[in-house]
Amino acid sequence: MPYIVEISRQNPSCFLFLIDQSGSMADPFSGESGRSKAQRLADAVNRLLYELTIRCTKNESEGVRNYYEVGVIGYGGGVGPAWVGALAGKTLIPIREVADNPGRLEERRCNVEARTGGTVEEKVKFAVWFDPVTNNGTPMCRALEVAHSILGPWVKAHALSFPPIVINITDGEATDGDFRQPAEHLKQLRTDDGEILLFNIHLSSKPGNPIVYCENENMEDEFSKMLFQASSILPPHIQEAAKIEGYRIGPMSRGFAFNVDIVEVIKFLDIGTRPKALR
Amino acid sequence: MTAIRVQVFSVPKAGNQPEEYEDAIAFDEGSSRVAITDGASDAFEAGKWARALVECYVKRPPTFDAESILSWLVAPIQMWRAGIQWERLAWYAEEKARRGSFATLLGINFESIHPHDLLQNNWSWSAVALGDSCLFHLRANVLLTSFPCVRHEEFDTTPWLVSTNLEYSRQSLKGLRTATGEWRSGDLMLVSTDALAAWLLNRNGRGVDFWRRLESLADGDFLLLVEQARDRGEMRNDDVTLAVIRFCGPKG
């Protein structure tokens, strides 16, 4: 059975984010007049990298364990790595290097548990690896081809690893062709443990009920349908994790979400990121 | 007067270094106490937290109710905090440490039922558990009691855990379990963390020979047993710890 390899330092896994940085990402998210889709997206991916980093931290002497390699590719005015600061221009980076090189650290106030019970407001350090960018069209086909060129060598070098998870987050139609073809090409890459998993998150300015992990393409938006068709069917362990999170899951559920709120996006991304052995 | 003789075996998770072992066990034959714990992999300095818990338990165990255990936790929490150089932590370690550390806990006390009886052959045991570290009480190579888990299906990846975060522990103590039993001459108790406990429960039907083999384990035998079970896919790859506790009295 595929998708059972334990994620370990000997056999790390890989996350590659494909981030829509087209001009339309400057528009507000559906039903909200405040922050743009690009800001929400940047917050979500920074938050995920933050949680991934902390999850891989074991103790004070060892620092972060390299359970993952991570990449963030932006597509808009161009297609390329979206990191800011010391990581700028790099493709796949061990999570330890990600942890040690945030673009900047911000102090944010949040409610944390007090030792005497209840909650108190405390300053918490929050790391930022990339900023919202909005520019030009949506070269999604090219982004998927770049993903293929990055992950092709990776799967050869990590044949014993859990296959990479690619998370594509976009708000609109590809402006450089039918992306389903390069998506299929990308999903043919595999390790001994299974094919690459492609997840698609559709953030729309149009109103519409949130959809997460659906089994069929009964949706109005044509672009949503195409993204659904390009998404991988969830392997059993992610199905189980999603059920625990309270999602309705069927055997044909796909890694597709439409108009999810920011928390949903984070929960959705988070499910695919747990080393099987962590408990 | 003591009631127990304890022998301990351990094997770290395959692929990990010995210093990455995050189970802990402590015992004191004089006061007849044993404690075992399994530090959560997804926790900060889980090995230090595991050791603090069992050392504090054996030195001064709590009474077995949630409020007493919450008060008792202050001592191991202080020990854990004192073992960390807080001012030197990187931002991610600081945040991880703020979220706390987590571990299971199983504590066992053996007590004389008639303290003034010179023969001292009437003992009892009492145990407190949070999570899936288990004890197996055997008499004549037959399993009398397993505690707190009784079926191998009960081992999942989200056991009850005791935390350096007191509010978390307050919630988690809803899962507190206690048990008692008689402790007689010739009795045997096996105490283990979850990977081995699940394997043992899955094999309980194999009869007296299976348990007899475990009673007479030597160090090399234990390593071989664990490696073979892992290779056959019968035992989850995890830190493994076993204590073999024998009755020890004037006639033991």
Interface residues (C-beta under 8 A of the other chain):
Chain A: E6 S8 R9 Q10 T53 I54 R55 T57 K58 N59 E60 G63 V64 A99 D100 P102 L105 V112 E113 R115 G117 V124 K125 A127 A277 L278 R279
Chain B: G15 E20 A40 S41 D42 F44 E45 A46 G47 K48 I84 Q85 R88 L89 A90 W91 Y92 A93 E94 E95 K96 A97 R98 R99 T157 T158 P159 N165 L166 E167 Y168 R170 N237 D238
